[in-house]
Amino acid sequence: MTQQTTPSSIDLSGSWQLTSVDGEIKSTITLPGDVHTALHRAGLIPDPYFGRNEEKVQWVAQREWAVERSFTLQEVEGDWYLDIDYLDTVGSVYINGFLALEADNSFRRYRPDVSSMLKSGDNVIRIVFASNPGVGAERQKQQPFYVPYSTGNSPIPDGNMLRKPQCHFGWDWNIAIAPLGLYGTIALKKLETARIEHVVTRQVHNNDGSVDLTVTASLFAKHAGVAQVYFDLDGERVRLDVGVKGETDVNYLFHIDEPRLWWPSGSGEQALYTLSVELSDEVVTKQIGLRAIDLITTPDASGARFAFKVNGREIFCRGANWIPADALYSLSSPEKTEDLLQSAKAANMNMIRVWGGGFYEQDYFYDLCDRLGLLVWQDFMFACNLYPSTEDFLGNVAIEVDYQVRRLSSHPSIALWCGDNELVGALTWFEESRKDRDRYLVSYDRLNRTIEQAVKKALPGALWWPSSPASGYLDFGDAWHADGSGDMHYWSVWHENKSFDNYRSVRPRFCSEFGFQSYTSLPVIRTYAEEKDMNIASPVMELHQKNAGGNERIAGTMFRYFRFPKDFPNFVYLSQIQQGLAIKTAVEYWRSLKPHCMGTIYWQLNDTWPVASWSSLDYGGRWKAMHYLVKRFFQPVAVAAIPSEDGKKIRFSLVNDTLADVSVDLSISVLTMKGERKHLKDVQAVCSPDAAVTAATIDVSDIAEGTLLAWRFTVSNGMGGEGHHVNGTYKALELAPAGLMVTHEYVEASGAIDINVTAKGLALFVMIESETDGKYSDNAFDLAAGESRRITFTPAHQLERGKLPDFRFYDLHSCQSAD
């Protein structure tokens, strides 16, 4: 006879029953997952992303929902607990009708003891989700004074009352539907002698090059006992027998004589060690990178520096801001996230800023950044609002910060812990805080200090920055326009409708936000809009533009720089070209200021749903035109044309972010409107490691009327590139037809398609597009008359044999001309 035994851990993920608490709606939901996606898959609501369906699903967040399932236990003796994280957000958990947990923070892990609630045989677990907007409204009423939130960003009110992703209540790029669900672990576990609560590492880099790695395992035991703890670092294994009761910290020091160091992408290898801490019935495994990191904020003649130093070397940070990979959790995946982060690395990035209005991302996100060499600027999850400073709210925040810092701190990619996004600026955005600044400033300071103290308690020596942007510690000034110290958010070009050359009016030490909008690509627009909606003023297109005045600003900028496009597809194309030019203008100038400026992190990398936004990657991961430009202007060795302030000269900036001297052969020419390339001069320039120099200077008078400046360069390390500069506006150019000729062939071995593009005349910003999802080896490129470019298209999915995509080709002349 076979005797059944109860396992010590029961995974409760999978299929659950989903009901509205009023009993009107019954369906199923897969956990981890969100309620909106479950209802859509069941046919109970339309696709929230399509058309104007956002307006039709608002009722979901206003209701209370319950999820329920059963599980079987043969034996209930011993100590049992639930393990839950990413519960979004206000939820009551019941076991067999007994209240096991009242949760109200989606950024915490909960482990309630449920031993007394279990029974042999069938058991029932039920989670009741309150309406997040409803709870937010009630908590706002309970505050000692009104706490404002950004109504422009959040059409669903009072999200600042809840510890939930703030962008769930809407943002100027996000759908406003306040989703809810459970997105992480849901398991029942038996507590044997002890369990592992956290594994935290600290490393000391010694003068002789060795590293001391201290591993701290925090164990929890309900009863007194002895636990056998195994520490293992890449096969070096040790056992400690430890007396435990309550929470006990167990430390072990690994000494590494000849460490393999972890470096950011482009600066060295991403060496990783495997660390495990093991009990008799549990093991926690982490990948550890050995690296020293510092934040340099020393005063200088301009104010104070802001630069990251890794393993003793200052790193110029090239990157973008990260927002959640999807507005609805169930539509995200580790594979989609990896594709987005791979695209960041492929565009020569070495840093990602996890913005403070979304999630502390799941473990796999940081594992990917570790492997890809992407430094992570980690905001705490507070953005663009004011927040309560009551004792209960701050106590909740302190627990959240402790958990997240201890969870994430061992990742070598984590470069900085930042208190919030734009909360200092928010003090000036609301009538209440402008009238009574002292009250709201003190309230903010209490929150900020709570976060800081919790960080430093959880991780002594952590790199801490109070807010982004901030000019310095306890500096509550305007870091949107002050560029002498700290990090800067520079939004004057977009929000104040200034020209692109205004980016050259500031000299930031580190710009952690700046951006310009474009429309999402036409194949993506077709996933949410019908042909009748293909107009920027249509209700559907306006609903998929969340920034007030955004469509007008895109169109107004076109009038400033370009002739107006001839139809909707070309309007979309041109919006992406001008977006890329805006960010290119900023990055190339700020990189040329190195080491005065040591970082450019543009807004934003990705989208949460299909929408007009500042992203360089479409929803779904396609590269917009801008991302191809990013790959060029973020290249570790790059050449850029920078006009002088008086407009009489153009200097060629040569930037070298590598460890070695480089020599560059630079060929400068002009291009006529017919596409003839007329040589001006050749220059050879040398640039030392981690520096920026002027490779050449030319007089604007050397650029004949009706021509534009162009250049090509090759680098001694194998890099190279090209570019052009228009002295004036593109709309002033009398462009002739480009006469593009195209051939393509299927590459049997790889499944890719080779596309050969030849121009008869001048072709600027040639862009290839297809309904078939995939990536191009290059795009948004220039061709002079008679020149060809071979582009490889790699489809996201295997193509049917012999069936080629229907490619479309854009260029600047055909975009603006009816020819």
N, C-alpha and C positions, 0 to 999 in steps of 0.2 A: 504494500500500500504506500502510495506517495503522500508524504506529509507536506501540505502547503505552508509556506512561511511568508510573513509580510516583509517586503524589502524595506531597507532603512531610508529610502527616498522614493517618493512617488511624484513623477512629473505630471502636473495637472494641466499642462498646455494641451491644445487640441480643440475639439468641438465642444461648445457649450450652448445651452439654450439662452436666447436673448428675448427679453420681454420689456415692454414699457410697463412701468410700475402700475399704471392705471388699467393694465390688462388689455388694452385695445390692440396691441401689436405683438405678435409672436413670431420668432424666427430662430435662426442659429447664428453663431458667431465663432470664428476661429481665434483663439487666444494663443500667443499674443496677437492683438489686432484692435481695430477701432470700430465704433458703432456705425459711423456713416458708411464705411465700405461694406460692412455686413448687410446693412439695409439696402444698399445699392445692388449688391450681388443677389439679394433675394427679390429684387424687382420692386421693392417698397418705396424707394426714392429714385429719381433720375440721377444720372452722372453729375455730381456737383460741379465738375470742371467744364461741362459743355454748355455753350450758349449762355443763357441767363439763369441757369439752374441754381446758381448760388442763392438766388432770391427765394427759390422754392424749397430749400432744405433748412431754412433758419429755425424752423420749429423743433428740429431734432435736439438742439442744445438746450432748449427751454424745458424739455421733459426730463423726468427721472427714469433711469433704465436699470434693469437687473440682469445679471448673467448667473447661470446656475449649472452645476453638473454633479454627478455622483461619483464616488470612488469606494473601493472595497478594502477593508482591513481585516485580516484574520486574527491578528493580535493587537491589542492596544496598550499593553504594558509598556512602561518607560515614559520618557519625556519626548514630546513631539512639538514641532513648531512649523509655522508657515514661513516660507521664504518668498517675499514679494518685492519687486521693484518696478519702476516706471508705471505706477498706477496713476492714471490721469482722470480726475485728480481728487475730488472729494468723494470718498467711498467708504461704505461700511461693509465689513466682511463677516459673514456668519458661518459657523460650522454647526450643522444640525440644529439650527435655530438660535444658537448662542452667539452673542456678539464677541468676535475675536479681535477685531481691529477697527478703529476709526482713523482713516488716513485722510490727509489734506495737503500732501506735498508730493508731486510727481517726481521730485528730484531726490527722494530719500529711499532707502531700503528698509523694509519692515520685516521683523522676525518675531511675531507674537507667539507665546506659548499657548498651545491649544490642547494639551494633554487631557484635561478634564472634560473636553467637549466631544471626544471621539468615542466610538462604540465599535464592537466587533460586527463585521458584516458590512452592509451598505451605509455610507455616510453621504451627506449632502453639503456642498459648499456653495454659498450664494454671496454675490457682491452686488450691493445696491449703490448705483452712482447717482449722486445728487446733480441737479442742474448747476453747472459751473457758473453761468451768468447769474442764476438765482442766488447762489451762495455769495458771489461777489457783491451783489447789491445789498444783501443783508449785512455783510461785514463792513461795507462802506458806511452804513447807518450807525454801526457800533463804534466807529472811530471817534476819538475826542475832538477832532477837527477834520474837515473834508480833505481828502488826499487826491489831488488831480491826476488824471491820466491823459494821454495824448489822443484826443478825439479824432484828429486827422489820421492817425495810424490805426486806431481801434474803434470801429463803428459799434462793436459789441462792448458795452460799458463795464467798468470796474474789474477788468482783468488784473490790475495791479494789486488787488486784494488777495490773489491766489498765487501759490507757488506752482505755476504752470507755465509752459512756453507762452511768452507774451504775444508772439506773432499769431497764436491760435485765435486771438480776438480780432484779427485783421492786421494788416500792415500796409505800407505803401507799395508792396509787391505781393501780398499774400491774400488768399481767399479768407473771408471772415465767416467761419462756421463753428468755431469753438469745439473742435472734436474731443471725444472722450473714449476711454478704453483702457486696456492694459497692454503694455508694449514690451515687457521684459520677462523676468522669471516669475513663474507661479508653480510652487512645489510644496509638498508636505515632506518634512524630513524628521528623522529620529535623532535626537541628541544622545550620543553615546557618552564617552568620557568628556569630550570637549568638541567644539567646532572652531573653525578658523573664521574670525571676523574680518581681519585685514592682514595683508602682507605689504609692508612698507620698506623701502630701501633708502639708504643714505650712502653716498660715496665721497671719499676723501682722496684727492689726487696729490700724491706725495712728490717732493722735489726730485726724487730719483726716478720718477716715471711710473712707479707702481701705484696701484689703487687699492684702498681698503674699502670693501663693500660691506656695510652693516645691514643685515636683514632682520627686521622686527616682525615677528608673527604675533598678532593679538588673538588670543584664544578666549573663548567663553565656555565656562563650565557651570552647570546649575548646582552640582554637588562637588564636594572635595574628592580629588582623585589624582592619579598620576597618568600623564599623557606622554606617549612616545612621539617625539617630533623629529622628523627627518628634514634636513636642509640639503639641497642638491643644486650645485652650480656647474653646469656642463660636465656632469659625471663626478665631480668632487662631492662626496656624500658623507654626512655626519648625522649621528643620532644623539638626541638629548632627551633624558627622562626628566619631566618637569611636573612639580606639584601644581595643581590648578584648582581654583574656585573663584567664581565671578569672572572678571576679565583679567587676564594675565598676559603680560608682554614677555615674549621669549626672544632673545637676541643671539645672533651668531655673526661673526665677522669672517668674511672671506678675504684673504690677501692675494692679490693678483700681481705677480712680479712684472710680467710683460703683457700688459693689457692690449687688446685690439680695440681701438677707440671708435666710437660712433660719431659720424659727421653728418651735417646737413647735406642734402643733394647738391652735387657739384663741387663739394669741398673735400670729399674723401668717401670711404666706404661706410656703409651702414652695418657695422659689425654688431651682432646681437648674441647674447648669451641666454641659455635657458635656465631659469631659476624655478625650483619647485619647493614647496613646503607641504609636507605630507603627514597626516595622522593615519590611524589604522583604517579609517573608513572615508577619508577625504583627502584630496590633493588640490592645491592651488598652484597653477603654473603661469609664469610670467616670462616675457622676453625682456631682457635687461640690456641697455646700452650704456657703456662706460664713457662718460663725457663730462667735462666741466663747463659750466655756462655762467656768464656774468652779464649784468646790465650796466653799461657805462653811462653815468649821468654827471660826469665831472663838469664843473663850470668852465666856460671859456669866454672869449671876447664877444661872442654873439648871444650868450645866455648859458645854456648847459647842453651837453651832448646827450644823445639817446641812441645807443648802439649796443648790439649783442656781441659778446665775445664767446666763442666756442673753442674749447681746448687751446686757449691762449691766442686765438686768431679772431679778429673782428670780421663779422659776416655782414655783407650787404643783403638785407632781406627783400626778396622779390616774391610777391604773393598776392593773395586775394582773400576776401572775407567769405566765410562759409556760413550758410543758413541751412536749416534742416533739408534733408534730401527730398522730402515730400511733405506736403501739407497734411496728408493722411498716412499714418504709420504703415497701414497694411499694404500700401502701394510702394513702400521702400523695400530695400533688401541690401545685404552686404555686397552683392554683386554690382548693384547700381551705384552704391557708394564707392566701391573700388574703381569703377569706370570713371567717376567724376574726379577722384583723387589722382588716378593715373593721368588724366588729362591735365591736371595741374602740374604734375611733374614733367609731362611731355612738353609743356609750355615754359620750361626752365624755371619753375617756381621752387622755392626752398622754404616757404612759410605759408601757413594757413591760419587765419584768425577765426576762432570759433566765437561768433558774435553772441552778445548777451541777451538776445530776445528769443532764443530757441531752446535747444537741449544741451545738457552735458551729454555728449554723444556716447553711444554704446562702446563697449571695450574694443570691438573689432575696428572701429574708426581709428582709434589711437594706435592699434597694432599695425594698421595699414600705414599710418603716418610714420611710425617707427621704421617700417621696412622700406618705405619710399624716400625717407630722408626729408620729410616735411616738418619743419619746426612748427609747433602749435602755440599760438598766442591764445590763452584760454580765458575768456571772460567768465565771470559769474553771471547767473541768469537774471539780470536786471537791465532794462533798456527803456530809455526815452519816456519814462513816467516818474512820478514821485511815489514813494512807498510808505507803508505804515512803519512806525517805530515803537509800537506797543510791545510790552514785554513778551506776550505770547508769539507775536510775529517774529521778533528778533530771536527768541529761543528756538523757533522752528528753523530759521535761517542758519543759526549756529550749528545745529545738528546736520543740516543739509551740507554745509561747507565742510564740516569735519569728514563726513562720509565721502564726498566727492574728491576731496584732496587726497585722502588715504587710498581711495580706489585708483586714482589716476597718476599719483606722483611718481611711480616707478618708471613711467614711460620716458625714454630718452628724448622723445619729440617735444615734450612739454617744456616750453621755454619761459613762459611768464604766466603768472596768475594776476588777472586784472579785475578790479572790484566791480565794474559795471560799464555799460555803454551809455554815454551822454546824459547821465543823471545830473551832473553839475550844470550843464546847459539847460536842462529841463527846469531848473529853478527860475529861469527867466522866461519860460514859455507860457506860464499860466498866470491869470490875473491874481489868484489867491496868493501865490508865492511871490509875485512882484510886490504886492501890497504888504506882505508880512514876511519878508525874506529871512529875518532872523529865526522865526519859528521853523520854517521849512528847511533852512540850512542846518540848524541844530538837529532836526529830525533826520536829514540825510547823513549827517556826520555820525549819528548813533548807528545807523545801518552800516555805513562804510567801515566804522571801527569794529563792529561786530564781525563783519566778514574778515577784516584784516587779522583780528585777534584769533579767530578760529583757524585761519590759514597757518599762522605762525605757531599755534599750539599743535596742530596736526603735523606740520612739516617745518620744524625750525630751520631757518636759513633759506626758505623759499623765496624766489624772486617775486616781489610784490609790486604792483603798480596800482594806484588808488582808483583810477577811472580812465576811460578812453573817450575823448581826448583829455589830457591833463598836462599842464606845463610843469608840474612838479608836485611833490608831496605837500599836502595841505594848501595847495594853490587852487583857489576856486575861481580863477579868471577865465577869460574867453580864449580857449584853445582852438577855436574855429578860425581865428584871424591872427592870433599871435604865433609867430613861427620861430621864436628864438630858442625855445627849450621844450623838452618832452615830446610827446606825440601829438599830431595835429589831425583834425578832420577838416578837409578843405572842400567846401560845397558851394563856393561862390559862382563857379561856372554853371553848375546845374540850377541850383535853387535861386540864385540871384541873376540868372540869365546873362552872365558875362561871357565874353568871347574866349576862345580856346587859349589865346596867348596870355590871358590873365593867369594861367597856371605858372607863367614865368615871372609873376609879380611877387611870389612868395618863395621863401627858402626854408622849407621845413627840415627839422632834424630827423623826423621819421613821420611819414604820412600814413596813418593807419586806416583812413577812409577818404575816398574821393571817387566820383563816378559820373557817368553820363548814360542816359537811357537809349535803348533801341527797341524795336519790335522783335518779338520772337520770330523765328524763321517761318517761311510760308508753309512748309510741310507740317509744322507744329500748329500753326494757325488753323489749318484744315482739320485738325482733330477736335476743335471746339467751335468752329464757325462754318456756316454755309456760304455758298457763293454770294448770296444776297447781302451778307454781312461784311463782305470784303471792302470796307471803307472805314477810314480811321474815325469817322464821326458816327458810325452805326452804334446802336445801343449795346450790341454784343462786344464790339471792340472797346467801347468806353468802359464796360464792366470789367474787361480784362486789361484795364489801365487803372492802377490803384493810386497813383500819385496825382494829386490835384494839379491840373494844368499841364500834365505830362505830355499829352498829345500835341497841345499847342506849342510847347517848348521844342519838341522834336521838329515840328513843321517850321517854327520860327527860325530855328538854327539852320535848317536847309535854305531858307530864303537868304540867310546871311552869307552862306558859303557856296551854295550850289544853285544851278538851275533846277527848277522843280521837276521831279520825276514824272514820267508820262502816264503811269498807271499804278495800281495798288501793289503788284509784286515788286515793281522797281522802287516804290516808296519804302517797302520793307527792306529791300536790299540797301538802299541809300542810307536808311536810318542806322544800319549796322556799320556801314563804312564810316559815317561821321562819328559814331560812338567810338570806334577804334582810333580815329584820328584824335579825338579829345584826350583819351587816356594815353595815347602815344606821346602827345605834346607834353603832358605832365611828367610822365616817367622819364622820357629822354632828358628833359631839362634837370630834373631832380637827381637823376643818376650822375649827370655831368658835374654836380656839386660835391660829389664824394671826396673826402669823408665828412663834409659838413652835414650832408643828408646820408642816412644809413639804412633807409627802408622805405619802400613804396608798396602798400597793401591796398589794392583798389577794391571798390565796392562794385560788384560782388561776383563770386565764382559761378554760382548755380541758381536755379529757380526751384520753387516748391510746387509749382503748377504752371500751366501754359499761360504766360502773361507778358505784357510789355514791362521791361525792367532794365536794371543796370547790369545784368549778368553777362558773362562772356560765353557761358554754356547754356544752351536751351534746356528746358524741361525735357528730360529723357537723355541728355548728355551730348547731343549734337554740338559741334563747334560753330558758334556764330563767326562772322567775319572777324570780329575783334580778337577772338582767341588765336587765330592764325597770326594776327599782328602781335599779340602778346608774346607768342613764341619767339618772334624776331626781336622785339625791343627788350625782352628779358634775357636774351642770349648772354652768357657770361662775358663774352667779349663782343662789344657792339659799337657801331659808329652812328652818330646822329648829327643832323644839321641844326644848329641853334642860332637863330637870328640875334644880332646885337640889339640892345635896348633902343638905339636910335634908328634901327632898321637899315643901316648902311653896309653892314658886314654880316657874313655868315661864318661861324666857326664850326669846324667838324670836331665834335667831342668823341674821344676814344676812351672807352671804359673797359677796365680789365678787372673782373671779379675772381680771377683764378690765382693760384699760388705761384705761378711762374711768370717771368718776363715774357712779353709777346712782341713780335714785330708785325706790322700790318702794312700791306701794299694796298693803297687807296687810289682808285682811278675816278676822277671827277669829270663830268661832262654835262652838256645841256641836251635836252630833247626838244625837237621841234614838234609842232602840232601834227605833222605828217609821220612822226615817229622816227625821224633821223637822229642818230646819236652823234653829237659833235664834241670831240674831246677837248677838255680844258687843260687839265694837268694831272700828272701822277705824283703821288706823295708816298714816302715810306716813313712810318712813324713807329716809335717804340714806347711801350707802356710797362711800367714796373708792376709787380703784383699788387692787387687790391688798391688800384689807383684810377684816377681819371685825368687825362691830359687833353690839350688841344692839338689835334693832329695837323690841322691846316686851317687857314682863313682865306676867304675870297671876298672881293668887293661885290656888292649886289649889282653894281654897274656892269659887271662882267656877264650878267645873265641878260641876254638880249630879250627885247620885248617879243612876246609870243612864244617863249620857250620856258622850260622849267628845268631846275637843277636836278641832276641825277648822279648817283655814285654806285660803285661796286667795290668790295674789299675782300681780301683774303688774309687769313691770320696764320701765323707760323704754327699754331697748334691744330690746324685743319679746319677751324671755323671759318665762316665767311658770311657775306650777305650783300644786300643792296637796298637802295631807297631812293626816294625823290622828295623834293621840296618845292612848293609853289610859293613864289614871292607875291603874295596877294591872295586872291580867292579862286577856287576852281570854277566858279561861274563866269569869271572873266576869260577863261581859256576858250578859244575857238577850236574845239576838238574836231578832228575829222573822223569818219568811220574807221573802226579798228580792223574790220575785215577778218574776223576770227575764223579760222579753219580748224576743224576738229576731227581726229580719228581716234578710235579706241578699240582695244582688243582684250579678250578674256585671258587671264593667265591661269592656265590649267593647274599648275602645281600648287598655287596658293589660294585660288578662288578669288583673287583680286582682279581689278580691271585697270589697265594702263590707258591713260587718256593723253593724247598728244595735242597740244594747243599751239597754233601758229598764228601770228598777227601780220596783216599786210600794212597796218598803220600803227599809231600809238594806242595801246590798250592799257588803261589804268584800272587797277583794282578788279582784275578778272576774277569772277566768283563762279564756281561750279556748284550746282545744287541738284538734288534728286529727291523724289519721294522715298526712295530706298534709303534706309538708315545706314550710316557708316561714316568713316572718317577719310579725309584726303591727306596725302602727304604734304600738300601745300595748297593754299587758296588765297584769294584776295591779293594776287600778285600782279606785277606790271610786265608788259612786253613792249619792246620797241619794234619798229618795222622789220620784218624778216626773222624775228626771233621766235624760238619755240620753247615750250616747257612741257616736260613729261611729268604727269601727275598720276600717282597710284591711288585708286579708290579701294578701300578695304571695307566691304559690307559688314554690317553688324551680325548678319545671319547668312548662312550659305544660300547662294542664289541658285535658282533652277538652271540646270545646264543649258547653255545656249541662249538664255534670256538676259539681255542687258538692261540696266535701268535707263529710264528716259531722262537724260541729263539736260539741265537748263544752264545757259551761260549768260552772265551779266558782265557789263563793263561800264565805265563812267559815261562814255559818249552815248551808247545805246540806251542807257537808263534815262538820259535827259533829252533824248531826241526822238522825234516821230519817224526818222529815216528808216 
